[in-house]
Amino acid sequence: MVQAIYGKKVGSTQIYDERGNVLCVTAIEAEPCKVVQIKNVTSDGYNALKVGFGATKENRLNKPKKGEFAKAKLEPAKYLKEIRLADFNNEYKIGDNIDVSVFNVGDVVKITGISKGRGFAGVIKRYHFHRGPVTHGSHSIRKTGSIGMCSTPKKVMKGKKMPGRMGGERVTIPGTKIIDVLAEQNLILVKGSVPGAKGSVVYIRKA
Amino acid sequence: MNNLEKVESKYYKTDVPDFKPGDKVKVNIRISEENKERIQTFMGIVIKRQGGGLNETFTVRKISFNIGVERTFLINSPIINSIEKVNTGIVRRAKLYYLRDKIGKKSRVKIEE
């Protein structure tokens, strides 16, 4: 069985366990993903399941995407993504569903999402630099400070941490626990936070 | 009902009495000690209710051997076995922090007959 699914971040809340401890959890709504195509090493170079998820109108899709769903004889979906497999898996056929029941309570999973965009951010927010003094005539409260030496080496070192675009990149949480699986509502509760804004697509797979 | 409310809905308690700051309440707390479970009671005046939803808390103040003791509980927490309302107080504030500075007879709250 494939232990991976795509879903949407719903939001965070806190719940109680049976001993009365408070747990911070993030809810992820994962509607059943439909298998659209099965890729294998001989024809595609790697093993994967291509899945479609998220309801949409047919006129919102472009021709190549429409073609993929027409070939598989399936309803059109908003997103088309792949689940990579280590070994070729012939358990699944085109049109099969992958739903939240692939996960059990207590499983450790990796979660990937696109982090919130922060725009052009300074070094304090971006790299946790310390700020300068705020009084005694200081003009370097949130400034970068020195970026290198003088005539030797006559250049700024590569990879120097400076202000720039922050966020909006692919982030993976290495391991977090599944607290609850609500199969009827297609919801998964995972411990702690998950990268991205509410409503953004996240990918959950066994760690 | 949105999805987050669906997640939270099963953790809400249904047997919480209607109590306000100024009321005297008895809070029965579950305490587990090595497989054994017993009930401890904390009785005092509610000095505030704070937060909302699943995160709502209340603080109870009592005087124990001349020392003021305050304890804050999550209303929907499973460690609370039950909450009993003893009497209704008459107060003009939502947060009764002024009680912390009063001692003796002045630290009382008027009770509704």
Interface residues (C-beta under 8 A of the other chain):
Chain A: V10 G11 T13 Q14 I15 Y16 E18 R19 G20 V22 V25 A27 E29 D180 L182 Q185 L187 L189
Chain B: N2 N3 L4 K6 V7 E8 Y11 R30 S32 L54 N55 L74 N76 S77 P78 I79
